[in-house]
Amino acid sequence: MPRLISLLHGHICKKPFRCQWRNLCYVSVTHPLPFDLDPPHELDQTMATLYNIYTNPVLNLLHLCRSTRSLKKVHGLFIVHGLSGDLFCSTKLVSSYGLFGHVGLARSVFDRIPDPDFYLWKVMMRWYFLNDLHEDVIGLYARMRMFTNEADNVVFSVVLKAASEGRDLDVGRKVHCEIVKAGNPDSFVLTGLVDMYAKCGMIECSRCVFEENDDRNVVSWTSMIVGYVQNDCPHEGLVLFNRMREGLVGGNHFTLVSLVSACTKLGALHQGKWIHGCLIKTGIKLNSHLITALLDMYAKCGVVKDARFLFDEMLCVDPVSWTTMIAGYAQNGCPEEALNLFTDQKWIRMWSNNVTLLSVLSVCAQLGNLSLGMSVHGLGIKLGLEEPAIINALVDMYSKCNRNESARYLFETVLDKDVVAWNSIISGYSNNGSAYEALELFHQMRMESVLPDEVTLVSILLACASLAAFYAGSSVHAYSVKRGKLSCNVKVGTALLTFYSKCGDVRSARLVFDGMEEKSIVTWSAMIGGYGVQGDVNESLALLDDMIKEKLEPNEVIFTNILSACSHAGMVEEGWKHFVLMCKDYNFVPSMKHCACMVDLLARSGRLDEALTFIENMPVQPDIHVFGAFLHGCELHSRFDYGEVAIRKMLELHPDKASYYVLICNLYAKDGRWSQVGQVREMMKQRGLVKSSGYSLTETDICYKLQPSRLAAVA
């Protein structure tokens, strides 16, 4: 700009109106020209043009516009005064429309320029980018390349950012080629390439570009670390951070947020605490993004108390951190604390956050709190939150509160049902004992060409298992194999072997088990339980030994399955051995289920004295299931004296359970005490207790549902 002023100086004295030339110099300094002048370049003509443009009062009106209406009036004056065809004036007009957010009007001005210069292309591209119109940025860049081969690092950076946001790898690669041809990319362009490749999932290409950058700054390092974390490579992100520190490059808030996220994904609580400690020690001010990341890290690592301490220390709580704290409570099995935080009146200003409502609906579903769930539903309607995610959460909440009709009504209101919506309603029916409806919905889902995922298959397999619908479940198995990756999923594999076990086909269950590349503790538990139900205790115990050899510790559920298997097989000594092993070697406190299994084991084998002693010395207060197991043993061995003890306890604990009254009647009938049988049946009648009638299912080529009035085919 000083060069332009020096060029003008020699001509100012020749012009009679020096004050106007002073204005020209002032405007030139305060409003830089979009082009450079190379002397001599038709200097007299250029000076005349500049004089006419810069001294035109219409141009100065652009800076006074405060609304779109006034800007359009000035645009009209441009046309009246013949300035609309001028390149410089059009550029200013495009920028003005862009400032007001009217990118469409800016583009209409741009399109009327017959031969836009490179600067104008950049201006238009910039406003597209600032308004998140990434596809338009890419389209405009492609059109620009048809008219000119000129491009600079600024253009490359903008187009790369647009390609990364749109996950457009093809465009990103083309731009990369043009950058190589142009040569001399700066650090911003190379960082843009790192970001683009990372967001498109090409993390190795991203790392190659990163290593080629000899002028790495904190932004470059942060982009690479963020790329690793976003591509599920958190360990590599932490390693790169250590290398960054060795190079004496300090991180910024974005770097630290990414590092905390990496610790969260790894479950690396110790490293996360170390980062938090460094922040405190160095006195770095924690912004809301960093605090929210720390809250999420502590919550997902299971130390929700530390998360709450950090939350309470916040000077200004925002909706995101508040929602993160609620979600943390929900994820750690603290639904009451989550609800207390949500219903606290001092946070009422944050209720409009749809993410918060999602977390609270999840808590309501966990607790089965229908009343609060309906209140949240009403709040969502009041706030106008009708996103599909909210509807899906409501469907899940109503399903888990056994309100299938309400869940189905909401499900039907969704016009464009995705796989998440279908999963919510199918799993709801499956878990509520409405397996036939779940199968019907699965069939409808397939008819509407929605591809099931692993969640869908798990829900359907559980429904098939509850019906022992072997044909339908086998079809689902075949479908999962056809889909490829789904059959390798741990949850799908576990559901498959559970299904086969409940259908009595342990051989097929074992084939599924042996074919799984990855097995979770739940998978081992399901297979051990499958053998136990079929009475094959030896295989259950052999699997337990194999599991221990693979350095996997059995959990409480596995010991429940082992004790149940020993009970059905009458292996008392083996059952005692594993009960002691559970308590002493693995330090488990026996739960009610463990105790019920042990009582059943002893009572079935006729050791009623030992069973009664065990009940009296239980670490927990015995419930009706424990006495039910004891009563069943009394019936098997015709010990009516012990049976009387169990009957009294059962009637005290649960006077409204029809099945136990039937068990009592059977005991009295076996002893020939028919008067007592009559008394028990009269008691049931007075209390309105009716035992559910049993029924059998026969599966041929389709699955049928037996109803009092009709048979309905469902699959």
N, C-alpha and C positions, 0 to 999 in steps of 0.2 A: 504493500500500500504506500509506503514512502516513495517508491519508484513512480507511482502514478501521480502523486502530488508534485514531485519534482518536474515531471513532464508537463503538468498543467501550469507550472509557475511561469514558464516563458510566454504563455499565451494569455495569461490573465491581464497583463498590462496592455495588450493590444485590444481588449474588449472594453467597450464603454461602460458596461454595467458591472463594475467590480464587486459590488455587494452580492449580486447573484452568483458570481463565481466563488465568492467566499462560502455561500450556501452549498454550492456544489462540492467544494472541498470538505465541508463539514459532513454532508451526507455520505461522501465517499468513505470517510473514516468511520462513521457510526454504523453505516450499512454497507458492508464490503461488497464489491462487485463479484458477479459469478464467473468472471473470466479475467485473464491477464492480457496486458497490452505489450506488444513487442515493438519498440520504436525502431525505425519509423514505420507506421502501419496506417497509412491514410489518416495521418494524425488530425489534420484539419476537419476531415469529415467525421472522425470519431468524436472530436471535441464538440462539434455541433450537435451530434446525436445525443451525447451525454448531457449537454446543456439543456436540450429540449425535454429530455425525459426527467432528469432530476429536478428541474425547476417547475415541472408540471404539478400544480396543487392537487390533482386527483390522486396521484401516486401516494402523496403523504396522508391521504384520507384512510388508506389501508391500516395504518398504525393506530387510528382512532376508533376502529370498529370494535364494538363490544358485544355484538350479537350477529347471528346468521342473517337476520333481516337487513341490518345496516350493511353487511358485507355484500349482499346481493345488490343493494342499491349502488354501492361503489363499483361493483362489477358492471352494472348498467352504464355508469359514467365512463368506464374504460372503453366500452363499445362506442359510446357517443363521441368520445374524443379521439377515437382511432388508435387506442393503445392496446386493444385486445390481440392484435397481431404481433406485437413486439415481444421478443423472446424474454427480455429481462422482466417486463411487466407481467407476463404470463407466469413466469417463475414465482414472482412475489404473490400472485393471486393463488397459485397452486398451494404455496406454503400457508397462506391465510386460511384457505378452506380446510387444509389439513389440521391447522391449529384448532379449528372449531369441530373437528371430528367428522367433517363431511367429505369422506374420501371419494365418494362417487362423484360429487361436484368437482372435486379437484381433478379427477380423471377425465371428466368431460372437457375441462379447460385444457388439460394436457393433450387430449386427442385432437384438438383443433390447431395445434402447432404443427405445421407441415414438416419442419426439420428440427426437432428438438436437439439441443446440444447435450453433451454428456452430463453436465451438471444438472439439467432438468430431469434426465432419467434418474439420477441419484436421488433427487428431491422426491419424485413420485414414489420411488421404491422405498424410501425412508418412511413415508407416511403409511404405506401399506403395512410395513413391518411394525410400526408403532401401534397400529390398530389390530395386530394379530391376524392379519390377512396373509398368511404364509403362502397359500397357493397363488395368490395374486402377485406376490413378490417374485415367485419362481416364474410365473407366466410373463411378467413384465421383463424379467431378466432375459428370458428366451427371445422375446421380441426385440429387445435392445441389441442382442448379438446378431440379429438379422440386418441391423442398420449400421452397426459400428463394431469394430473389434476392440475398442477402447474399454478398459476395465482397470480398476485399481483395487488396493487392499480393502478399502472401505466397502466397495460393492461385494467383493468376495466374502467379507465377514457377514454382511447382511444376508446374502443368499444362503450361506452355510447355516446360519442361525435358523432361517426359514425352513431349510431342508431337515435340520435336526428336530425342530418342533413338529414337523409333519412326518417324521420318520421316513423320509424319502431318500432311500439309499442310492437309487439310480442318479438322481439329480446331484446328490452330494459327490458321487464319484466323478461325474462329468465336470463339476466345478473344480474338483481336485486336479483333474487333468489340465484344465485351463490355467490353474495356479502354477502348475509345474512349467507349462509353456511360457507363462508371463515372467516367471522367475522372481527372486527376491521377495518372497512372502515374509511379512513381519510376524511378530509373536502373536498378535491378535488373530491373524488368519490361521496360523498353525494351531492355536488353541481352539478356534472354531472347528477345524478338522477333527481334533481330538474329541470334542463334544459331539459332533455329528456322527462319527463312527460309533462312539459309545452308546448314544441314544438309539442307534439303528441295530444294536446288538453285536457289532463287529469290534469287540474289545481288543483283539489282537492287532487289528489295523490301527486302532486308536493308540495303542502303546507304541507301535512303530513310528507313527507321526510324532508322538511325544518325545521319543528318543532322538529324533532328527532335529528337534528344536534346541539350538545351542544357547538361546536367550530366554531360558525359562524363568518365569516370575511366579508369584504366588497364585495368580489366576490359572496359569498353565498347570501347576501342580494340583490345584484344587479340582480342576476339570477332570484330570486323570483319576484322582481319588474318588470323586463323585461317580465317574463312569464305572469303576470297579464295584462300588457299593450298589449301584443301580442294576448291575448285571450279575448280582448274587455272587460276587467275589470279594466279600468283606475282608478276608484275611490278606489278600494282595493289597487292598487299600491301606491297611494298617502298616504293612511292610513298606509301602511307598512313602507313607508319612514319616517313618523312621529315617528313610533315605533323604527325605526333604529336610528334616531337622539336621542331619549330618552336613547338608549343604548350607546350613545357617540361613535357611529361608523360613521366615515366620509365617504361620497360617493366619487366615482371617476367620470371620464368623462362619462363612460357608464351609471352610475346611473343617472346622470343629464340629459343625452339625453333621457332616458326612462321617467323621470319625466316630461320633456317638452312635449314629445309625449303624455303622459297621459293628460296633460292640453289641448293639441290640440284636442284630441278626445272628451273631456268633454266640450270644448268651454270655459274653465275656464281661461279667460284672466287675472283676478286679481291674481290668484295663479301663472300663468305663469310669470307675471311681478314681483311677489315676488321672484321667483326663479332667474330671471334675475338680480334683485337687489342684492340678496345674492351673486351672482357670482361676481358682480362688487365690492361689499363691502369687500369680503374676498380676492379679488385680484387673483382669479383663472383665469388662462390663458384660453381663449376660443379657442378651436381648431375648425377645419372646420366642423366636425360633429355636434358639439354643436351649432355653429352659424347657420348652415343650419336648425337644429331643431327649433331654436328660430325664424328664418325667416318664417318657415312653420307655427309655432304657431301663430305669429302675423297676417300672411296673412289669415289663416283659421278662425281667430277670427274677421276678418273684419277691422283690423287697419293696412291697407297696408302702410300708411305713416310711421308708426313706423318700419315696416319691411324694407322700403326703407332707412330710417335713419341708421339702423343697417347695411344694405348692403353697404352703402356708407362709413361707418366707417371701413370696412374690409381692412386690409393691403394687403392681397393676396386673390383675388377672384378666386375660382375654378369653374369648369363647373357645379358641383352639386348645389352650392349656387346660381350661376347665373341662372340656370334653375329653381330653386325654386322661385326666385324672379319673373321671367317671368310668371310661373304658378300662382303665387299669384296675379299678376295683372289680369290675365285672369279669375281667379275664382271670383274676386271682381268687375267684370264688367268694367275693365279699359283696354280694348284691345289696345287702342292707345298707352298707356304707355308701354305695353308689347312689341309692335312692335318697339317702339323707342329704348327700351333696347336691343332688338335683332339686330336691324340694326346699332347700334352704332359701328363704325369701330374699337374702341379699344378692343371690345370683339370678334373680328373676329376669333381669335385663338381657340375659344370654339365652333365653329359651327359644329364640327364633332360629337357632342354628339347627339345620336338619341333621348334621352329623351327631349332635347331642341327642336328638330324638331317636336316632338309630341305636345309640348305645343304651339309652334308657329302655327302649322297647326290648332290647336283648336281655336286659336285667329283669324286666317284667316276665319275659318268657322263662327265664331260669327259675324265678320264684313262683311262677304260676299265678302271679298277681293280676287277675283279670280286671279288677276295679281300677287300679292305677293305669294299666294298659289302655283301658277305654278312655281314661282321662287324657292320656297322651295322644290318643287317636283324635279326640275332640280338639286338643290344642293344635295338632297338625292341620286339621280342617280350618280352624280359625286363622292360622298363619298362612294358609294357602299352600302348604307344603304337600304336593301331590306327586313327587318324583317317584319313578318305579322302585327305587331302593326303599323308600318309606313304605310303599304298598307291600313290598315283599317282606319287610320286617313286621308289618302288621299281620300279614298272613301267617308268618311263623309264630308270632305271639299268640294269636287266637287259636292256632293249632295246638300249641303246647299248653294252652289253658282249656283244652277239650271243647273248643267252640268251632267245630268243623264247618257248621253252616255259615257262620260269620266269615271264616277264612275263605270259604268257597265263593261267597258273594263278592268279597274284595278281589279275589283272583279273577273273577269274570269281568270286573270293571277295567282290567288292564287290556288295552287294545293290542299292543305289540308285545306279546309275552316272550321273554327271553328264557334261557335255560335256568336262570336263577329263580324266576317266578315259578316255573314248573317244579323245580326242586323243592321250593317252600311248601307247596300244596301237597305234592306226592309224599314227602317225608312226614308231613303232618298227618295224613291219612294212615300211612304205614305205622307210625308210632302210636296212634290212637286206636289200634286194633281194627281199622277199616281197610284191611288188606285188599279186598276186592275193588274198592273205589280207587285205591292206589294203582292197581293193575289197569283199570279202565282209563285212568288219566295218562298212564304211561303209553297205552295204545293210542290215545288221542294225540299225545305229544308227538309220537312218531308219524301219525297221519298228517300233522301240520308241519312236518319236515324240520323239526327242531332237534338238533343233535344232542343226545344225552351226554353228560359228563360222568366223572367218577362218583359224584354225590348222588346223581340219579340212579346209577346202577346199584350203589350200596343200599339205597332206600328200597328199590324194587326187589333186590335179593332178600332183604329182611322180610318183606311182605310175602315173598314166595316161601321163605322158611317157616313163617308162622302158619301158612296154609299147607305146608308140606307139598307144595305144587311143583313136583319134580320136573314135569315137561316145561312149564313156563320158566323155571329157574335155569334149566339147561339151555333154553333158547337165549336167555340173557347172557349166559356164559359164552355161547357161540358168538353172540354179537360183540362181546368184549374182545374176543380173540380176533374177530374180523377188523375191529377198530385198531388193533395193534397195541399201542401204548397203554390203553386202558387195562388190558389184561395183566400188565406188569405193575399196576398200581398196588401199593401195599394194602390200602383200605378195601379195594375191590377184591383182591385175593383173599383177604381175611373174611369178607362177607361171603365169598364163594364157598370157602371150606366150612364156614358156619352153616350155610344153606345145605350143603351135601350131608353134613353131620346130622342135622335135624331131620333130614329125609332118610336117615339110616344108611346112607351110602358112604361109609367111612373110607372105603378104598379110593373113591373119586376125590374125597376131601384130602387124603394123603398125597395123591398125585398133584393136586393144586398146591399143597404145602411144599412138596419137594421141588416143584417147578418155580417157586418164587425166589428171585435173586436177592430180594431184601425182605427181611422178616422183622416185624416189630414185636414188642412184648405181648401185645394183644393177639398177634398171630399165633404165637406159641401157646398162649392161654386158650384160644379157641380150639386148637388141635388137641391139646391135652383134655379139654372138656368134652370134645367130640368122642374121643376114645372112652372117657369115663362114662358118658351116657349109654354107650353100647356095652358097658361092663368089661371092657378090655383094659384092666388096671395095669397089666404088665407093660403095655405099650405106652400108657400115660406116664408111668414111672420111668420108662426108658427115655421118653422125650424130655422129661424133667432133667435127667442126667445129661442128655445132650445139650440142653440149654445151659446148664451150669458150666459144662466144659467150654462153651463158647463165651464164657465170662459175662453171661447175662444173669442178673439176679432175679429170681422169681418174685412176683408181687403177691398181694393178698388174694387177688382173684384166682391165681394159679393154685394157691394152697387150698382155696375153697373147692376148686375142681378136683384136686387130688383127694381131699377128704371125702367129697361126694362119691368119687369113683370107688374108694375103699369101702364106703358105706354100702353101696349097691352090690359089691362083690363079697361083703362079709369079712373083709380082711382087717380085723380089729387091731392086731399088733402093728401092721403096716401103717394104719391110720394114726395110732398113738405116736409112732415113730416120727411121722411127718408133722404132727401137731407140736411135738416137743422141738423138732428142728425149726419150725416156724417161729416159735416163741424164743428159743435160746440162741440159735445161730443167726437168725435174721431180725431179731428184736421186734417182732410184730406183736402188738397187743391184740389178742383174739377178739374179733368182731362178733356180732350177733350171728352172722351166717356161719362162721367157723364153729361157734358153739352149737348151733342147731345141727350142723353136720356131725359133730362128735356125739351129740345125744342120739341122733338117728343111727349112727354106727353102733353104739352100745346097745340101744333099745332093740334094733333089728336082730342083733346076735343073742338077745335074751339076757343081757347083763343089765337088768333094770335097776338093781341096787347101785351099781357103778354109775349108771346114767343119772339116777336121782342125786347121788352124792356130787356128781359133776355139776348138776343144775344148782345145787345149794352153794357151790364154791365158785360159781362163774364170776369173772371180773366185771360183768355188766348185768343189769337186772334182766332176767329172762323175759322174753316176749311170748306172744301166742304161738309163733312158729316153733319155738323150742318145746313148748308143752304139746303142740300138735305132733311133733316127731316122737315125743315120749309116749303119747296116747296111741299112736300107730303101732309102736312096739308092743304096748300092752295088749292091743287087739290081736296082733300076730301070735303072741304067746299066751293068750287067754289069762292074763293077770289082771283080773277085774278090780282087785284091791288097790293096786297102783293106779289103775285107770281112774278110779274115783278122785284121786288127788289131782290128776291132770285135768279132769272135767271141771272141778271147782275153780282151779286157776284160770282155765280158758274162759269160763263164763264171767269171771271177774274182769279179765283183761279186754275181752271183745265180745260183748253180749249180742252183737248184731251180725255175726258172720254165719251165714246159712250152712256153708260146707262143714263147719265144725260141729254143728248140731247133728248133721247127718252122720258124721263120724261117731258121735256119742250114741246115736240110735243104733248104729251097727254094733257097737260094743255091748250095749244092753241086750240087743237081739241075740247076739252070739251066746250070751249067758242065760238066755231064756227069760229075761226079766221084761216081759211084754207090757206090764203096767207102766214101768218107767219109760218105755218106748212111746207109749201113748201120751204120757205127760210131756215129754220133750217135743213131740209133734204138735201138741196143743199150744205149748209155749211158742213154737215157731209161728203158728197161725195167729196168735195174739199179737205178735210183734211184726206180722206182715212179712216174714222171711220166706222166700221161695228159692229153692236150689235151682240153678240154671241147668236146663236140660242139655245133655250131651248129644252130639251127633257125629256121624262119620262122613268122610268125603271119599269118593272114588274118582280117580283121575284116569280118563281114557286119552283122547287126543286133545281135549280142552278142559279147562278148569271150571267147575260149577259151584254155585253158591246155593245152599239149601235154605229156603225160607218157608214159613208155615203155609203160604199160599201158592208159591211158584218156584220154579227153578230158573235162574238167570245166568246165561253164559257171560263171562266177563273177560275171557282171554282166548 
